Amino acid sequence: EGHRPTPQPGPPAQRAAGGMVVLSVAIVTSGKTLVARQFVEMTRLRVEGLLSAFPKLIDSGRDHTFIETETVRYVYQPMEALYLLLVTNKSSNILEDLETLRLLAKVVQDCCQIQVNEELVLKHAFDIIFAFDEVISFGHRESVTLAQIKTYTEMDSHEEKLHQMIEQSKINEAREMAKKKQMELAKARANMPKETTPSGTGGGAAATSMSSASFQDSMPAAGISQELSSTPPWSASMADDGPSTIKPGAPKKGMMLGKKKPGDIFGGLGPAEPGPPEATEAQAEPAAAAPVNPLLDPVKVDIEERIVADMQVEGGLNGEVTCTGQFQVTVLDAAKADFVCFKLAPQSQVFKYKVHPNLNKASHANNILEVRDAQRAFRANQPVPLLKWHLKSSDESYLPVALSCWPSSTADGTQIVLELELTDDSVTLENLHIRFPAAPSSKPVISQAEPGEAAYDAGAQMVHWHIPLLDSNEGAGTLEFSASADSASLLPYTFEAVRRGQTRCPMEILECYHQERKDTISFLCEKSTTYALSIGS
C-alpha cells in the first residue's frame, strides 16, 4: 500500500495554465486502500485523509459516479467489489476526467488479466502503477491508447532477444554435439566384441575396454563372447542365449585350447576364415510371415482425396481449387490376395489420372486395375497407391462451406467476427478446425463460439475453434474474439475439415477378385475427403 509521489512538473507554463488536474489515482475497497499513485506533492497524511473520506461519501442510491467536496472532486467507477478512484481539483474538466477514468479501468483490467479482485491487484500493484504513469503525466492525461501503453510497459528489447537467440543456439549446438558423441560411443561399444584380444588362451573371451587379465584368468572357458553387465556370468537367466552362454563349473582338464571353427571371429588372433556356404544359408532363415487375422477382410482400400484452396477474407475464391486423390490398397492376407484385381465403374474424364508403373495400363483403359506380370505380386501389410488423380478448377461448388470474416479496429486492437455456413446440405463435415495466428502479447479474448468450442492455444500461439460435426441440422456457426493486435497479424487463418464416405472424383469398386484364380475377394473400402483452406493470405 505504498505511495509514489512524483516530482514537480517541469515547465512553469504548464503549472501557470491551471496547476495540477489529477491529484491522485487509487484502487480502494470499502475499508482500505490497495494502490495509490499521486501526481502532486502531497503529504502522506493528506493522501490518507482524502482516500479514507471517500467510502463515507458514497451513497448507494445515487446514479452519479462523482462526488464534489469543498476542495476536491472524486470521480470513481465500481470494479466488482473494488472502486477505481480519481481525485481531481474542482477546476478540472469532468468529461476529460471520465474519459481518463475509462482508460484507467481498461489498464487495470489488462494488468489483472482474469478478473479484478483484491488479491490480483496487490499481486500486480507495480504493473498497475507503471501503467498509470503512462496515462497521466504531471496531472494531465497523455494521448495514448491501451496498445501503446502495453508496448511502453513491456520494454521490449531487440538486443535482449538477440542475446537469447544466441544462447539458445549454443544450447542446441551443445545438444547436437552430445547426441553425436553418444552415437559414436554406442557404435564403439557395439564394435568392441568383434575385436580380438592378444591373450594366450586361443579362442578366449572377447574382452571390452573395461576387461582385465584377472577377469580373463577367472573365466578360462573357450569360445565365450560376453559384454560386462550387472548380471553375474553364472546366472541361470543366460542359459538360453546360444553361443554366449557361460556354463558353471571349472574345466575338468585344466585350460584347454578350443578348436577354431571356420568363420569364427573369436577363434584366434589372425583373420577369420570364411565359413562354408551351408552354414551361411542356415543362418539366413526366412522371416516369419506376419500373423493374419481371419476376422478381417483380406484387402483394405483407402480412397483419399484432398482439396486445397486460397480464399479472400470477405469470402470467395482467390485463384483455383486444387483437388488431388489416390486409390491405395493394403493386402492383409497375401495367401488370398497376392494378385488382387479391381474392376471400377466408368471414371470421370474431367480428372487427370496416373497409374502405378507395376499395373497394366491397357487394362486401366477398361477400368480394371491389375498387375502387368506375375512378378509384381502384392506384399502383405504394405500400402500401395495404385491410382492417383488431379484437377484444378475455379468452381466454388467444390467447397461445401462459405466463410466470411469481418475484422474491425477498436481502441484496444482488433475485433474478429467469423461467420461459417454449410452451403451443401448433403455434405457432413467432421473435425472442423479453424485457427487464427495470435501472439501471446495480443491476449485474445473469445466472446462467442457456436457451435463447438474455442480457446487460445498458447503453445501454438493461435486461437483455435473446433467443431466436432457440421451438417444440415446445424449448418452455421459464429466465432467472435478480440485481440490487442492489428488485423494483419491475425491473418491468414486456416480451415480444415474431413468428409467421410464420399469423394469429388467418382470412384466406385464394382468387383474385387483374384487375377489368376478369378475367385471373389472380400474387401473393406474407406473414403474420405480433407478440405484445407487458407483465408486472407
C-alpha positions in Angstrom: 0.0 0.0 0.0 2.9 2.3 -0.7 2.5 5.7 -2.3 4.8 7.1 -5.0 4.8 10.9 -5.2 6.1 12.4 -8.4 8.4 15.5 -8.6 7.1 18.9 -9.5 6.2 19.3 -13.2 8.9 20.7 -15.3 7.6 23.5 -17.5 6.4 26.6 -15.5 3.9 27.4 -18.2 2.1 24.2 -17.5 1.7 25.0 -13.8 0.6 28.5 -14.7 -2.1 27.2 -17.0 -4.1 25.9 -14.2 -1.9 23.7 -12.0 -2.4 20.0 -11.4 -5.6 18.5 -12.6 -5.4 14.9 -11.4 -4.2 14.8 -7.9 -4.3 11.0 -7.3 -5.4 7.7 -8.7 -6.2 4.9 -6.4 -7.9 1.5 -6.1 -9.7 1.1 -2.8 -12.1 -1.1 -1.0 -14.8 -0.1 1.4 -12.2 -0.3 4.2 -8.7 0.2 2.9 -6.5 1.5 0.0 -4.8 -1.2 -2.2 -2.9 1.0 -4.6 -2.5 4.8 -4.8 -0.4 7.0 -7.2 0.0 10.7 -6.5 0.7 13.3 -9.3 1.3 16.3 -7.0 3.5 16.9 -4.0 1.3 15.8 -1.1 2.0 14.6 2.4 1.1 11.0 3.3 -1.3 12.3 6.0 -3.3 14.4 3.4 -3.4 11.5 0.9 -4.7 9.1 3.5 -7.2 11.7 4.7 -8.6 12.2 1.1 -8.8 8.4 0.4 -10.3 7.5 3.8 -13.0 10.1 3.4 -14.2 8.6 0.1 -16.0 5.5 1.4 -18.0 7.7 3.8 -19.2 9.9 1.0 -20.5 7.1 -1.3 -24.3 7.0 -1.5 -25.5 3.7 -2.9 -28.8 5.3 -4.1 -27.1 7.9 -6.3 -26.8 7.4 -10.1 -23.7 9.7 -10.4 -20.2 8.4 -10.3 -18.6 11.6 -9.0 -18.7 13.4 -5.6 -17.6 17.0 -5.0 -16.4 18.4 -1.7 -15.1 21.9 -0.8 -11.6 21.2 -2.1 -11.6 18.2 -4.5 -13.7 16.1 -6.8 -13.9 12.3 -6.6 -14.6 10.6 -9.9 -15.0 6.8 -9.5 -16.0 3.6 -11.1 -17.0 0.4 -9.4 -15.0 -2.7 -10.4 -16.7 -5.7 -8.9 -16.0 -5.3 -5.1 -13.4 -2.5 -5.6 -13.5 1.1 -6.7 -11.2 2.8 -9.2 -10.9 6.4 -7.8 -9.7 9.6 -9.5 -9.1 12.6 -7.2 -9.0 15.9 -9.1 -9.3 19.5 -8.3 -12.6 21.2 -8.8 -11.4 23.2 -11.9 -10.8 20.1 -14.0 -13.0 19.1 -16.9 -15.4 16.4 -15.8 -15.7 15.0 -19.3 -12.0 14.6 -19.7 -11.9 13.0 -16.2 -14.5 10.4 -17.2 -12.6 9.6 -20.3 -9.4 9.2 -18.3 -11.2 7.0 -15.8 -12.4 4.7 -18.6 -8.9 4.3 -20.0 -7.5 3.6 -16.5 -10.2 0.9 -16.0 -9.1 -0.8 -19.1 -5.5 -0.6 -17.9 -6.4 -2.3 -14.6 -8.4 -5.0 -16.3 -5.5 -5.7 -18.6 -3.0 -5.9 -15.8 -5.1 -8.3 -13.8 -5.9 -10.3 -16.9 -8.6 -12.7 -15.4 -10.7 -10.6 -13.1 -10.3 -7.6 -10.8 -10.1 -8.5 -7.2 -8.0 -7.6 -4.1 -5.6 -10.4 -4.5 -4.7 -9.8 -8.2 -4.5 -6.0 -7.6 -1.9 -6.5 -4.9 -0.1 -9.1 -7.0 0.2 -6.7 -10.0 0.5 -3.4 -8.0 3.7 -2.2 -9.6 2.5 -3.1 -13.1 -0.7 -1.0 -12.5 1.3 1.9 -11.1 3.7 1.9 -14.1 0.7 1.9 -16.4 -0.9 4.8 -14.5 2.3 6.8 -15.1 1.9 6.2 -18.9 -1.7 7.5 -18.8 -1.2 10.6 -16.6 1.8 12.9 -16.7 2.1 15.8 -14.3 -1.6 15.6 -13.6 -2.7 15.7 -17.3 -3.8 12.8 -19.4 -1.5 11.7 -22.2 -2.9 11.0 -25.7 -2.2 7.2 -25.7 -4.1 4.0 -26.4 -4.1 0.8 -24.4 -2.0 -0.9 -27.1 0.6 1.9 -26.8 0.7 1.6 -23.0 1.3 -2.1 -23.2 4.2 -1.5 -25.7 5.7 1.1 -23.4 5.5 -1.0 -20.2 6.7 -4.3 -21.8 10.0 -2.6 -22.6 10.7 -5.0 -25.5 14.5 -5.1 -26.3 15.9 -6.2 -29.6 19.3 -6.8 -28.0 17.8 -9.0 -25.4 16.0 -11.1 -27.9 19.2 -11.4 -30.0 21.1 -12.5 -26.9 18.5 -15.1 -26.0 18.6 -16.4 -29.6 22.4 -16.7 -29.4 22.2 -18.5 -26.1 19.5 -20.9 -27.4 21.6 -21.7 -30.5 24.6 -22.5 -28.2 22.4 -24.8 -26.2 21.1 -26.5 -29.3 24.6 -26.9 -30.7 25.8 -28.5 -27.4 22.9 -30.9 -27.5 23.7 -31.9 -31.1 27.3 -32.5 -30.2 26.2 -34.6 -27.2 24.0 -36.7 -29.4 26.8 -37.2 -31.9 29.2 -38.2 -29.2 26.6 -40.6 -27.7 26.1 -42.2 -31.2 29.9 -42.6 -31.6 30.2 -44.2 -28.2 27.3 -46.6 -29.0 29.0 -47.6 -32.2 32.3 -48.1 -30.5 30.6 -50.2 -27.8 28.9 -52.3 -30.5 32.1 -53.0 -32.3 34.1 -54.0 -29.2 33.0 -57.7 -29.2 34.3 -58.0 -32.8 37.9 -57.1 -31.8 40.3 -59.9 -30.9 42.4 -59.9 -27.8 46.1 -61.0 -27.7 45.6 -63.4 -24.9 47.3 -66.8 -25.0 44.1 -68.7 -24.4 43.3 -69.4 -28.1 39.6 -68.7 -28.7 39.4 -66.9 -25.3 36.8 -64.2 -24.4 36.4 -61.1 -26.5 37.0 -58.5 -23.7 35.8 -54.9 -23.7 37.9 -51.9 -22.8 37.0 -52.4 -19.2 38.2 -56.0 -19.1 41.3 -57.0 -17.2 43.7 -60.0 -17.2 42.4 -61.2 -13.8 38.9 -61.4 -15.3 40.1 -63.4 -18.2 42.0 -65.8 -15.9 39.0 -66.3 -13.8 36.9 -67.2 -16.8 39.1 -69.6 -18.9 36.4 -71.3 -20.9 37.0 -71.1 -24.7 34.6 -69.7 -27.3 32.9 -67.2 -24.9 31.6 -63.9 -26.1 30.2 -61.6 -23.5 29.7 -58.0 -22.5 30.2 -56.7 -19.0 26.8 -56.2 -17.3 25.3 -56.2 -13.8 24.2 -59.8 -14.3 26.6 -62.4 -12.9 28.3 -64.6 -15.5 27.0 -67.7 -13.9 23.3 -66.5 -13.8 20.8 -69.1 -14.9 18.9 -66.5 -16.8 21.6 -66.6 -19.5 21.2 -70.3 -20.2 19.2 -69.7 -23.4 21.5 -67.1 -25.0 23.0 -69.5 -27.5 26.8 -69.2 -28.2 27.2 -66.6 -25.5 26.1 -68.9 -22.6 28.6 -69.3 -19.8 28.1 -72.7 -18.1 29.0 -73.1 -14.4 31.9 -75.2 -13.2 35.6 -75.2 -13.7 37.2 -77.1 -16.6 38.0 -80.7 -15.6 41.2 -80.9 -17.6 42.6 -77.5 -16.9 42.9 -74.9 -19.6 42.1 -76.5 -22.9 42.6 -74.8 -26.2 39.4 -74.6 -28.1 39.4 -75.7 -31.7 38.9 -72.8 -34.0 35.8 -73.1 -36.2 35.7 -71.8 -39.7 34.3 -68.3 -39.8 34.6 -67.8 -36.0 35.9 -64.3 -35.5 36.7 -65.1 -31.8 38.9 -68.2 -32.7 42.3 -66.5 -32.6 44.4 -63.5 -33.4 44.6 -64.0 -37.1 41.8 -63.1 -39.6 38.9 -65.4 -39.6 38.4 -67.8 -42.5 35.0 -67.7 -44.2 32.7 -70.4 -43.2 31.1 -72.9 -45.6 28.1 -71.6 -47.7 25.9 -74.2 -46.0 26.3 -72.6 -42.6 25.7 -69.1 -44.0 22.4 -70.2 -45.7 21.3 -71.9 -42.5 21.7 -68.7 -40.6 19.8 -66.6 -43.1 16.4 -68.1 -42.3 13.4 -66.5 -43.9 11.5 -64.1 -41.8 8.3 -65.5 -40.3 5.2 -64.4 -42.0 3.1 -61.8 -40.2 0.0 -63.3 -38.5 -3.3 -62.9 -40.3 -6.5 -62.0 -38.5 -9.2 -64.3 -40.1 -11.9 -61.9 -39.0 -10.6 -59.1 -41.2 -11.1 -58.8 -44.9 -8.0 -59.8 -46.9 -7.9 -56.4 -48.7 -8.3 -52.9 -47.4 -8.8 -50.0 -49.8 -8.4 -46.3 -48.8 -9.7 -43.8 -51.3 -8.4 -40.5 -50.1 -8.8 -37.0 -51.5 -7.5 -33.6 -50.5 -9.0 -30.3 -51.7 -6.8 -27.2 -51.2 -7.8 -23.5 -51.9 -6.9 -19.9 -51.1 -9.8 -17.7 -50.2 -10.4 -14.0 -49.7 -11.2 -12.6 -46.2 -14.7 -11.4 -47.3 -15.4 -14.8 -49.0 -14.9 -16.1 -52.5 -12.0 -17.9 -54.2 -8.6 -16.4 -54.6 -7.3 -18.4 -57.6 -8.3 -22.0 -58.2 -9.3 -25.1 -56.2 -6.8 -28.0 -56.4 -8.2 -31.5 -55.9 -5.8 -34.4 -55.6 -6.6 -38.0 -54.6 -5.3 -41.6 -54.6 -6.6 -45.2 -54.6 -4.5 -47.0 -52.0 -4.5 -50.8 -51.4 -3.2 -52.8 -48.5 -3.2 -56.6 -48.7 -3.6 -58.1 -45.3 -3.6 -61.8 -46.3 -1.2 -62.4 -49.2 -2.2 -66.1 -49.5 -5.7 -65.0 -50.7 -5.0 -61.6 -52.3 -1.4 -61.6 -53.6 -2.8 -60.9 -57.1 -5.9 -58.8 -56.2 -7.7 -57.2 -59.1 -10.3 -54.4 -59.1 -13.0 -53.6 -61.7 -14.1 -49.9 -61.3 -17.1 -48.0 -62.5 -16.5 -45.7 -65.6 -14.3 -42.9 -64.4 -14.9 -39.2 -65.0 -12.8 -37.7 -67.8 -12.7 -34.3 -66.1 -9.9 -35.6 -63.8 -6.3 -36.5 -64.9 -5.2 -39.9 -63.8 -1.8 -41.6 -63.2 -1.4 -45.4 -62.9 1.2 -47.2 -60.9 4.1 -48.4 -63.1 3.5 -52.1 -62.0 -0.1 -52.0 -63.3 -1.3 -52.9 -66.7 -2.2 -49.5 -68.4 -4.1 -51.2 -71.2 -6.4 -52.8 -68.5 -6.8 -49.4 -66.8 -8.3 -48.1 -70.1 -11.1 -50.6 -69.5 -11.5 -49.5 -65.9 -9.6 -52.5 -64.5 -6.7 -52.3 -62.0 -4.4 -55.4 -62.3 -0.6 -56.1 -62.2 1.1 -56.4 -65.5 3.1 -59.6 -64.8 3.3 -62.4 -62.2 6.4 -61.0 -60.6 4.6 -57.9 -59.4 2.5 -59.6 -56.6 1.3 -57.6 -53.6 3.2 -57.9 -50.4 1.4 -58.2 -47.1 0.8 -55.1 -44.9 2.4 -52.7 -47.4 0.1 -49.9 -48.6 0.5 -49.3 -52.3 -1.1 -46.3 -54.2 -2.4 -47.9 -57.4 -4.1 -44.8 -58.9 -3.8 -41.0 -58.5 -5.8 -38.2 -59.9 -5.6 -34.4 -60.1 -7.8 -31.5 -61.0 -7.8 -27.7 -60.9 -11.0 -25.7 -61.1 -12.4 -22.2 -60.4 -15.8 -23.7 -59.5 -16.7 -22.7 -55.9 -19.0 -25.7 -55.7 -16.0 -27.8 -54.8 -16.1 -26.1 -51.4 -19.1 -27.1 -49.3 -18.7 -24.1 -46.9 -18.8 -20.3 -47.1 -16.6 -18.3 -44.8 -16.9 -14.6 -44.1 -14.5 -12.8 -41.8 -15.2 -9.2 -40.5 -12.2 -7.6 -38.8 -12.8 -4.2 -37.3 -10.4 -1.9 -35.4 -11.0 -1.0 -31.8 -9.3 1.2 -29.3 -7.5 -1.8 -27.8 -6.7 -3.6 -31.1 -8.9 -5.7 -33.4 -12.2 -7.5 -33.1 -12.8 -10.5 -35.4 -16.2 -11.8 -36.3 -16.2 -15.0 -38.4 -19.3 -16.5 -40.0 -19.4 -20.1 -41.1 -22.1 -21.6 -43.3 -22.6 -25.1 -44.8 -23.6 -24.4 -48.4 -24.3 -28.1 -49.4 -26.9 -29.8 -47.2 -25.9 -33.2 -48.5 -22.4 -32.9 -47.0 -21.5 -33.8 -43.4 -18.2 -32.4 -42.2 -16.3 -33.7 -39.2 -13.5 -32.4 -37.0 -13.6 -28.8 -38.2 -10.5 -26.8 -37.1 -10.3 -23.0 -37.7 -7.1 -21.4 -36.5 -6.1 -17.7 -36.2 -2.5 -16.8 -35.5 -2.2 -14.7 -32.4 0.9 -13.8 -30.4 0.7 -14.1 -26.6 1.2 -10.4 -26.2 -2.1 -9.8 -28.1 -4.0 -11.6 -25.2 -7.1 -12.7 -27.3 -10.4 -12.8 -25.5 -13.1 -15.1 -27.0 -16.6 -13.8 -26.5 -18.6 -16.2 -28.7 -18.1 -19.6 -30.3 -21.1 -21.5 -31.5 -21.2 -24.4 -32.2 -18.2 -26.2 -30.8 -15.5 -24.8 -28.5 -12.9 -22.1 -29.0 -9.8 -21.4 -26.9 -6.4 -19.8 -27.1 -3.5 -22.3 -27.6 -0.5 -20.5 -26.0 1.9 -23.2 -27.2 0.9 -22.9 -30.8 0.2 -19.2 -30.5 -3.2 -19.3 -32.1 -7.0 -19.0 -31.5 -8.4 -22.5 -32.1 -12.1 -23.1 -32.9 -13.0 -26.8 -33.0 -16.4 -28.1 -34.3 -16.9 -31.9 -34.0 -19.7 -32.0 -36.6 -21.4 -29.7 -39.1 -24.4 -31.0 -41.1 -27.8 -29.9 -42.3 -29.2 -30.0 -38.7 -26.7 -27.4 -37.6 -25.1 -25.9 -40.6 -23.9 -22.4 -39.4 -21.7 -21.0 -36.8 -20.1 -17.8 -35.5 -16.8 -17.0 -33.8 -16.1 -13.7 -32.2 -13.0 -12.6 -30.3 -10.9 -9.5 -29.8 -7.1 -9.1 -29.6 -4.6 -6.4 -28.8 -3.1 -6.5 -32.3 -3.7 -5.2 -35.8 -5.8 -7.3 -38.3 -2.8 -8.1 -40.5 -1.1 -10.0 -37.7 -4.3 -12.2 -37.2 -4.3 -13.3 -40.8 -4.2 -15.6 -42.7 -6.4 -18.1 -40.8 -6.9 -21.7 -41.8 -9.8 -24.1 -42.2 -9.6 -27.8 -42.0 -12.4 -30.4 -42.1 -13.0 -34.0 -43.2 -15.8 -35.5 -45.2 -16.1 -39.3 -44.9 -17.7 -41.8 -47.3 -17.5 -39.7 -50.4 -15.0 -38.0 -52.8 -15.4 -35.5 -55.5 -13.9 -37.9 -58.1 -16.3 -40.7 -58.6 -14.5 -43.9 -57.6 -16.7 -47.0 -57.2 -15.4 -50.6 -57.0 -17.7 -53.0 -58.9 -15.7 -56.2 -58.4 -12.7 -57.4 -56.4 -11.2 -60.8 -57.5 -8.0 -62.8 -57.8 -6.3 -62.1 -61.1 -5.4 -65.8 -61.7 -8.0 -67.8 -59.9 -10.8 -65.4 -60.6 -12.4 -66.1 -57.3 -14.1 -63.1 -55.5 -12.1 -61.4 -52.7 -13.9 -59.5 -49.9 -12.5 -56.1 -49.1 -13.0 -53.1 -46.8 -13.3 -49.7 -48.5 -12.9 -46.3 -46.7 -13.4 -43.0 -48.4 -12.5 -39.5 -47.1 -12.1 -36.0 -48.4 -9.9 -33.5 -46.5 -10.5 -29.8 -47.0 -7.6 -27.4 -46.3 -8.3 -23.7 -46.9 -6.2 -20.7 -46.3 -8.0 -17.4 -46.0 -6.5 -13.9 -46.3 -3.0 -14.9 -47.4 
